[in-house]
């Protein structure tokens, strides 16, 4: 005998039947659940760890909280050395810093739990595995705040309309290098390692590695940043990489591109590593901490994809058969977040958009697909980088004839005030055609990229943007000035 519950599911002796079952409570999963519930669907959300996933508990939120603290530390140094403010930094109170970071995470977590409850989403704690194209088995787990033993150890779920896979990713491991959370750490546990190391070797010059290198340098560590590719953030515009590298080296970070880790030995109080640098020379480094940030891999272990007629590709991704609907080859099973291969960028805000598309599809709507070319990419280091759309090389590879214009931030009054370099660069179709990409480096450019997202996403042309006035003095003037120049109306540059 079944009974209707307040959240729209039917419960029968340890079995729930809902319209939608979402596996994974990170950004993509909870976005799907919230939107589906708002559209009147009954939703069960299964999460084996904490709601909010990596982004809330180990990634985006705590790391940006720490990077904000790092900015405050850097501001004290700038105030003293550049502006004549007689300020000194006695020390960083690590427990106090951690407490503030954890409070921010905790309040976000509590807010998310409350939001899901108010939306009518039923959260089922535990590990999920597929048992068919519409059925899921959940093992163990109990709801946060409930008494031990209050939930059944095994629960069966049936989805009327569909199942959404949102199990996320984990840090990529290096063979023979086992993280211990103290001397060898990954991006997932670097924030929670004990104390402040006085020296760090960061492996990986993508966004995550660069952010952690920047953070540790601000907090006083000697930092070596090693990237196997020929430049940092290698998927971004070459000028972005160049300005970023210059800024990091100017802060005292030893940036080594075209370099590889040969081996590493864990010591009682640190790590001894051998690195082959671009010249072919081998350098031996002894550091307190080795931070591995060489990418992330999808998490599908335990899902039993085969039981639903699915399989991951050679890289571990679950590839949609229909990218517009993010639906797999098994009708009704959809994928969001880090389980998706490129062009999905594996970013939290992209997974929000993917969740909206999937929820609306399952509700019978016909949403516009995610425009991955218009998803912004940001590195929250000092200096920051932000970009949306294509680089000039990517545009040419796709057959576009392009015009490229750029402007250094130091050509602006506000750029001089900040005194940290940087640039704005725009890629547009030749002859006044649509804007294909915007690329920024400098202070707070993460707050400037939203305008560029609209420009690229709405297929604007330079003349469209040039009509609009940017406030003076601001860093955003650089964006406005580049578009003026592209439209043949250059004011401060020709």
PyMOL commands that set and color helices and strands:
alter all, ss='L'
color gray80, all
select helices_A, chain A and resi 27-38+53-57+60-83+94-119+190-192+207-218+238-250+305-308+337-339+348-362+372-374+392-397+409-411+413-418+445-447+449-457+462-466+477-486
alter helices_A, ss='H'
color red, helices_A
select strands_A, chain A and resi 3-4+10-12+15-23+43-47+122-125+127-130+135-139+154-165+169-171+184-186+199-203+222-227+254-257+260-267+270-276+282-287+289-292+296-298+333-335+377-379+384-389+402-408+423-429+435-442
alter strands_A, ss='S'
color yellow, strands_A
deselect
rebuild
show_as cartoon
